[in-house]
Amino acid sequence: MAAGRDVKELEKTIGYRFRDPGLLVSALVHSSYANEMKSKNPGVRSNERLEFLGDAILEEIVSRYLFAEFPDDGEGKLTLMRKSLVCEETLASAARSLSLGDYLFLGHGEEMQGSRDLDSILADATEALIAALRLDGGIEVAEGLIRRIILSRECADADYKTRLQQLVQQDGIEELSYRVTREDGPEHSKVFEVEAMINSNPVGHGVGKSKREAEQNAAREALRLFGVKL
């Protein structure tokens, strides 16, 4: 099953024209599509190898960015911020900003299950796209996209969970946790409700399309309760 839209439109959205368009197409091929095409076109390969490379490129660029932007922060905080910036939910959100799911090549089964909007598939495709950009245009091109769709949209300081954790540690409160209170909707379009808990007492409520988003919103509400300026 072919992608839903012409990849030339994706190039316009990215702001980069591939010298080797095949690299871009390869970044969009899910393993389910590659498996279906084995008998017809054995040359079709999934984006898994590009995903592997993109993961390493992303981690390096984000690490360098955090190291330069937060010179006074230690390893622990930098690691937490990096974890937030390269996690599945963040990458899926970045993919949605490009409408990346519309361009994926999916197998029939995945298509029927509505997998174009699954966080895991979108996150993998984002990493594969980063690798394709690196191979085709160099590290500057890949870094430009990462800064635009990840670093500028997910400011590390806006990681409300990290900020709440730091506040809790400063105040000597022992336990911060998050509890899912509600989970509704089909697998590809769930809605989560979460409570932030301090010593088992609810201090914030959040709703989101992923557990992470709901937890971030709950942490944000808790920070407001404690008078933190956001």
Summary of the structure (lengths in Angstrom):
residues: 230
radius of gyration: 19.5
end to end distance: 45.3
largest distance: 62.9
contacts: 741
relative contact order: 0.13
helix: 60%
strand: 12%
